[in-house]
């Protein structure tokens, strides 16, 4: 009889190898989240920076070295609206 852990291992081995891009994106996610949290904290404490973000979010992100992808922009807009 197989233990639950052995069964999980068996099922995981049966999965196809994930696409390389997906693996790379997953590795970058924690750093990206920290970077976005830093930007959100700065928006909350710095009125001038908040005004820049509200005037042109995408440009401000580029200046800060963050690619303004649709997901990033949507996340920050939600945070700004709350």
N, C-alpha and C positions, 0 to 999 in steps of 0.2 A: 504494500500500500504506500502511495506517495504522500509525502507531507505537503501542506499548503505551499510552503516555500519552494519545494521541488516542482510543484505544478506551475507555479508562477514562473519559475526559471524556464520550464519547458515551453510555456506559452510565449515568453519573451524571445526565446531562440527561434521560434517559428515566424516571428514578425520579419518583414522585409527590412533591409538596411535603409535608414532614413536618408533623404537627399542631403548632400553635403551642405548646401546653402541653409537648410533648416538647422542642422547641427551648429553651424557657425553663428547663425542668428541667436540660437538659444544660449550660446556661450557669451554673447555680447549683451544679452538682456539685463543681467544684474547691474553692470556698469552704466548702461543707458538709463535704468530706473534711478540710480543714485544721482546721475547728472540732471535728470528732470526734476528730482526732488530738490536739488540744490537751486535750480532755476525758480521753482515754485516758492521756496523759502525766501529767495532774494526778491521776488515779486511782492511777497507779503510784507517785507520789512523796508523796502526801498521804494518810496513813492515815485521817484524819477524813473527808475527802471520799469515800474509798473506802467507808467504813462507811455514809455517807449514800446512796451509789449502790446499795450492796447492800441497804439497807433499803427503798428506794423509788426505783428507777431512773427511772421515768416522771416522778415529781414533781421529782426532782433535775434532770432534763433541762429541764423547764419553767422551773424557777427560773433555770437557766443560759441560758434563751432559745432552747432547741432543741426543736422539735416532736418528741415521742416517737412517730414513725411506727413501724409494725411493722418496717420494714427497719432503722431506726436502733437500735431496741431489740434486735433480733436480733443486729446487728453488735456492739453493746457487750456483750451477754451472752456471745457467743463470745469476745470479747477478754478478758473478766473470767474466763472459765473456763480460759483457756490459761495 
